Amino acid sequence: EAAETNSTPYLVMEYIEGQTLTQLIRDKPPSPLSAAKTAQSIAEAIHACHLAGILHRDLKPANVMLTPAGTIKVMDFGLAKRLGETEAINTRTGEILGTPCYMSPEQAGGVVKHFGPECDVYGIGAILYELLVGRPPHYGSDAMQTMLQVLTADPVAPRSLQARVPRDLETICLKCLAKQPKKRYSTAAALAEDLDRLLTGRPILARPATRRERALKWTRRHPAISALIATGFVSIVAAILGTTFHVSRLQRELNRSARLFSQSQDWGSWLVNQHIPAISKLRGAGELQSALVNKTLEHLQQLELDVAADRQLADYIAQAYVYIADVASDPAFATPEHLEQALESYQHAVSLYSANDQPDHSTTQFSTALLLVKMSRVQALLEHTPQAQKSIDQAIALLTEVTSGQATVDSLAKLALIDAQTVRTILSSAKHTPQENIDAFHQLYLECQALEDKQHDSRYCEVRAALALELGDWHTRQTRSGADELSPQQNPAAYYQEAVTLLDAASQQDERLRLMLTTAATKLSQSLADKERYPEATAALQQAIVQQQQLLQALPESDRFQLNLLNLLDRLFHLEKARQDIAGEVAAAEAFLNKAEALYQSDPRLYSRELRRGYVLASHAHRDSNQEDLASEFMRKAIEQARKITGDDSQPADRLLLADLLKQQADLLIAQVNKRSILSQRFSALQQSLSLLEESLAIYEELDQATTTELGSPYWLTIELKHRLEDELDNVKLRNQEASRDLSR
C-alpha cells in the first residue's frame, strides 16, 4: 500500500521473517532435492510476476527469503521493468544493470532493450547453481572479470564440484545458464514444470549438451590446442589398437554428410555389423575403448538429428545405440559412469524405435519392450528405482499387448514377458512379505518350466536360472530368519543346483553366462556349507573358482573379476577351516596370498587391502597348523601393510582392523611365550605384547570405542587381555627376582 500523510509519502509492506538464501547456503547448504524444490518455488513466483507483466532482472540468493514455514519470498524489485516496455530514456544501451555473479549474458553485454522472461530464467538457474555447489556459476577477481566470464565461459558442471547432484538436475541447471536466451527455458513456468518432473520421478524435457556440442564450444575457444589434440588422439588410438581402418573410416564417413544419404544403408550396416563389434572385442582396453565408444556416440547423436527421414538408417542407428550400451554396461568393466552412458544410449534407441512406424507394429513393440527391460536393469544398478519401475511397467504393457494379439503366443514372447515380470517382482519385493515374494517367483518359475520347446535355448536357461536363484535366495532368508523346516521343494540348495546345471550347459553356447554360473555355484556352495555338507560345498566352490579363472583368462584386465577370484579364494579358506582340513586351509591361504601379491605389484593403490588380507589368512592358517613363529611373521607383515593403509586417507574401519591385528599379534606372541621356559624370553615377549595392546587400545579410544561399545566388544576384550598380561609380567618379574636371590646365595 502506498499513501501520504501530512505531505509525507509512505509505503506499507509485508514484514517477512526468515533468512535469505545467502544465509541458508552459508549456514547449512541444502540437499540437491531441497535445492530443486526451492528453485521450483522461485520459478513459480517469477512466472506469476511475468503473467503480471513484470520482469525482475536482479534475481540472486540475497533477494530470496525462506520463511520459518518454508515459504519462498522473492524481494527487491528495484531493477524490475514491465515486459515489452521500452527502456527508460535515462537508461542507455550499453549500461549494465544487475549483480555480475548472477546476471545473464545479455545483461552483462549491456543490451538493455531486449530482455525477456529468459533473463529471469537465467537468474533462477544461477541461484540453483549456488544452492547445489555453494558458489555462483561465475566469480572473477573483480566485477569486470566476472562479467567477462559470464559472456565467454561456460560454468563448471555442478557434478564436477558435487558428485551427489543428480544428472538430470545438472541438465536443468545448465539449460537455465545457456549463453543464448533461446536455448534456455522460454518461460519460468516451463522451468518449474521440468523441476516438478524431476521431483516426481518423471523424465525431464531438457536434454544435456551432446559431447559434440561441448567439443565445438571448447574448440572455438581453444582452436590451436584442439587441433593438436585431435591429431594426437587419432594417431594414438590407431597406433595402439591397430584399428586404423575403423577409426579413419568412421571419421571419413561421418564427416561427409552428403555421402550418408546416398550410401546410408551400407554405412549403417558397416556401423552395426563391423565397427561396433570391433569395439566390443576390445574388452579390457580401458580408456582407449571408452574413447572409441564416446566418439561413436557423438556421431550417432548427430546422425539422429540429420537423417530422421531415412527409416532404414534410423533402424541401424537404433541398433548401434543398443550395441554401444551393451559394451558400456559390460559387467566386467561397468562403472557408474559407464552405466549412465549405457542408459543414455538405451534411451536414444527406445526413442528411435518409438518414432519408427514399421508396417509390423508388433515387431517394433517387442524390440522396444526388450530395450526397456535392459534399461530397467541398468536403472536398478544405478539405484534409480522409480525410473526402473516405470521402465519395466512399460515393457510389460508392451509385451502383454504383443502376446494378447496373437492366436498362438510365440514362446519367445512368453519368455520375454516372464523375464520382465521377474524384474518387476525383484523391484517391488520390499513392498511384500517373504512368502508373497516366494509365491510370485514360484508362479513365474512354473510358467517358465512350461515352455518345453525352449528347453535347450541359452536364453531360456538364463531366465529359468535367474528364477531358481531368486527362489534359492528367498528360501535361504526364510531359513536364516528361523522359519519352520523347509520341505524338499523349498530346499535352497536344490534351486541353486538347478541354476548351476542350466547355466553350465548354456554357457557353452553363450560365454556371457559364465559370470552368472560363477554366482550360482558360489551360492550353492554356501547353501551346502550351511548344512555342513562340506565335501559337496567344496566341490561347488571349486567349480566357481574354475569358472572365474576362465573369465580372467579372457579378460585379465578386469579388476572386478580379479577381486571376485580373491573373494572366492577367501571363501575356500573359510570352508576348509570349517571342515578342519588344515592342509586345505594352508593351501587356500597361500593361493590367496600369491594372487594378492601379484596384483599388488601391478596396482598397489587398488590391491593394498587385498594384500593385507592375504597376510592375515596366511597367519591364521599357520596358527591352526601350530606354526606360531610363521603365523607371527605373517601377522607382522599384515600389521605393516595395515599401517601403510591407515597412513593415507583411511576409513575408521581400516583403523579398527589395525587395532584388531595388533591384538592378534599379541595373542600369537603369548602363544609362543607359553612354549618357552627361559624367563628372559618370556619377559621380552610379554613386554612386546603389552606394547602392541597399548597401541591397539589407543586406536580404539581415538575412535571413541570406550564409551560406545559394550562388554565383550573387541575393545573390552583387549582391556581384559592387557590386564591378564600385566599380572603375568608381574609374576615373571617376581620369579626373576627370586631366581636372582637364589643365585646370590
KAJO-V545826 format. One line per field, one symbol per residue. psi: psi as a letter, one per 20 degrees, with the letter a starting at -180 (. if undefined). burial: + if it has 24 or more other ideal C-beta (glycine too) atoms within 12 Angstrom, else -. A space follows every 50 residues. Layout:
psi: ???
burial: ???
//
This chain:
psi: ppappljoqrporppppbqrhggghggnprrghhgggghgggggghhhgh hjkppgilprhijpqorhijpppprmkhjqrppipqqqhjoqpipppapg hiqrhhghijmijkqahhghgggghhggghhgijqrhpoahrgghghggh hhqqqpphhhhohipqghhgggghghjqgphiirphqhhhghghhhgghj jqprhqpqprhgghgggghhhmggghggggghggggggggikkgggghgg ggghinhhhhhhkghgghggggiggghhghikpijchgghghgggghghg hghhhhkhingghhgggghggggghhghjoihjprhghhhggghgggggg ggghionqhnhhggggggghhhgggggghghjkmgghghgghggghgghg gghhjpgopphgggghgggghgghhghjhiirrghhgggghhghghhghi mhijhjphgghgghhghgggggghhgggghjjrrpqrhijoghgghgggg gghgghihhohhihghgggghghgggghhhjkmgghgggghhggggghhh ghhhmiiohghghgghhhhgggghghghjkngghggggggggggghgghh hhnhghjhhhgghghgggggghghjkmhggghghhghggghhhggiibmr qhhhhhggghhgghhggghhhhgijqiphhgggghhggghgghggghhgg hhjkhhijqrqirhghhhgggggghgghhggggghggghghhhh.
burial: -------------------+++-++---++-+-++++++++++++++-++ ---+++++++++++++-----++++---+++-+------------+++++ ++++++++++++--+++++++++++++++++++++++++------++-++ +--++-+++--+--+++++++++++++++-+-+++++++++++++-+++- --++-++++-++--+-+---------------++--+---+-+--++-++ +-++-----+---+--++-+++-+++-+++-++++--+++++++++++++ ++++--+--+-+++++++++++++++++++++++---+++++++++++++ +++--+-------+++++++++++++++++++-+-+++++++++++-+++ -++-----+-+++++++++++++++++++----+--++-+++-++-++-- +--+---+++++++++++++++++++-++------+---+++++++++++ -+++-++----+++++++++++++++++++---+-+++-++++++++++- ++--+-+++++++++++++++++++++++----++++++++++-+++-++ ------+++++++++++++++++++-++-+++-++++++-+++-++---- ---++++++++++++++++++++--------++-++++++-++++++-++ --+-+--------++-+++-++--+--++--+-------------
//
